[in-house]
Amino acid sequence: MILTDQHISIRHASLEDVEAIFQWENNKDHWFVSNTQVPFTREQIIQFIRFENDIYGSNQTRFMILNADGLPLGCIDLFDFDPVNMRVGVGVLIDPQFRGKGYGKAAIALVMKYCAEELKVRQLYAEVLESNRASQVIFESMGFTESGKKKQWMLDGETFVDQIFYQRLLV
């Protein structure tokens, strides 16, 4: 499945994406927000794409964000899918060289449409570190509202930082 707008497309991750995902997942700058402790192997990424990238089987899925030429710009993940309560979490990673160009916002718009029309969820949520102002701006611009704050939620070296909980109703 491919969803497109005038600037980007998103599609489920496939084996052709292993190298890009490997680079993003093993970039230590991303580990804190993803709660990664050790590097991923290519084999683990292949395993995920082949057997775990199924929203109905593993309650999560990864979409690749691509430009018009098919170049991977980042990814957008749906996780913690709860079809009974009709909600799902969303997280976005844009490759550092492509940040600030509106790709994250465009990807969220496409995934919101997918969630409403295909998954039939009524609510999306996101968890954003209080220090990540760029992500806060993107989610707020897409109609997500802050509904809570997890105080001193994550340890960043020697300091605990807060995490903001955002929600967006689709109905």
Residue pairs with C-beta under 8 A, 6 or more apart in sequence:
1 11
1 12
2 9
2 10
2 11
3 9
3 10
3 11
3 110
3 111
3 113
3 114
4 10
4 110
5 106
5 109
5 110
7 67
7 68
7 102
7 103
7 106
8 65
8 66
8 67
8 68
8 73
8 103
8 106
8 107
8 110
9 65
9 66
9 68
9 110
10 63
10 64
10 65
10 66
10 76
10 107
10 110
10 111
11 63
11 64
11 66
12 53
12 61
12 62
12 63
12 64
13 21
13 49
13 53
13 62
13 63
13 64
13 75
14 49
14 64
15 46
15 49
15 50
17 49
17 64
17 72
18 42
18 45
18 46
18 49
19 42
20 64
20 72
20 95
21 45
21 49
21 62
21 75
22 40
22 42
22 45
24 30
24 74
24 75
24 93
24 95
25 34
25 36
25 39
25 40
25 45
26 39
26 40
29 96
30 36
30 93
31 37
32 129
32 154
32 156
33 129
33 132
35 154
48 62
52 58
52 60
53 60
53 61
53 62
54 61
55 61
55 78
55 81
55 88
55 119
56 81
56 83
59 79
59 80
59 81
59 82
60 77
60 78
60 79
60 80
60 81
61 77
61 78
61 81
62 75
62 76
62 77
62 78
63 75
63 76
63 77
63 78
63 107
63 111
64 72
64 74
64 75
65 72
65 73
65 74
65 75
65 76
65 94
65 103
65 104
65 106
65 107
66 72
66 73
67 73
67 103
72 95
73 94
73 95
73 98
73 103
74 92
74 93
74 94
74 95
74 98
74 103
74 104
74 107
75 92
75 93
76 90
76 91
76 92
76 93
76 104
76 107
76 108
76 111
77 90
77 91
77 92
77 93
78 88
78 89
78 90
78 111
78 115
78 119
79 88
79 89
79 90
79 91
80 88
80 89
81 88
81 119
81 121
82 88
83 119
83 120
83 121
86 120
86 121
86 122
86 123
87 121
87 122
87 123
87 124
87 125
88 115
88 119
88 121
88 123
88 124
88 125
89 124
89 125
89 126
89 127
90 108
90 111
90 115
90 124
90 125
90 126
91 126
91 127
92 104
92 107
92 108
92 135
92 138
94 103
94 104
99 134
100 134
104 135
104 138
105 138
105 141
105 142
108 138
108 139
108 142
109 142
112 124
112 142
112 168
112 170
115 121
115 124
115 170
116 170
116 171
121 170
122 169
122 170
122 171
123 167
123 168
123 169
123 170
124 144
124 167
124 168
124 170
125 144
125 165
125 166
125 167
125 168
126 135
126 139
126 144
126 165
126 166
126 168
127 150
127 163
127 164
127 165
127 166
128 135
128 136
128 139
128 163
128 164
128 166
129 135
129 154
129 161
129 162
129 163
129 164
130 149
130 161
130 162
130 163
130 164
131 156
131 161
136 164
136 166
139 166
139 168
140 146
140 166
142 168
143 168
144 166
144 167
144 168
145 166
145 167
145 168
146 164
146 165
146 166
147 165
147 166
147 167
148 164
148 165
149 162
149 163
149 164
149 165
150 162
150 163
150 164
150 165
151 162
152 160
152 161
152 162
153 160
153 161
153 162
153 163
154 160
154 161
154 163
155 161
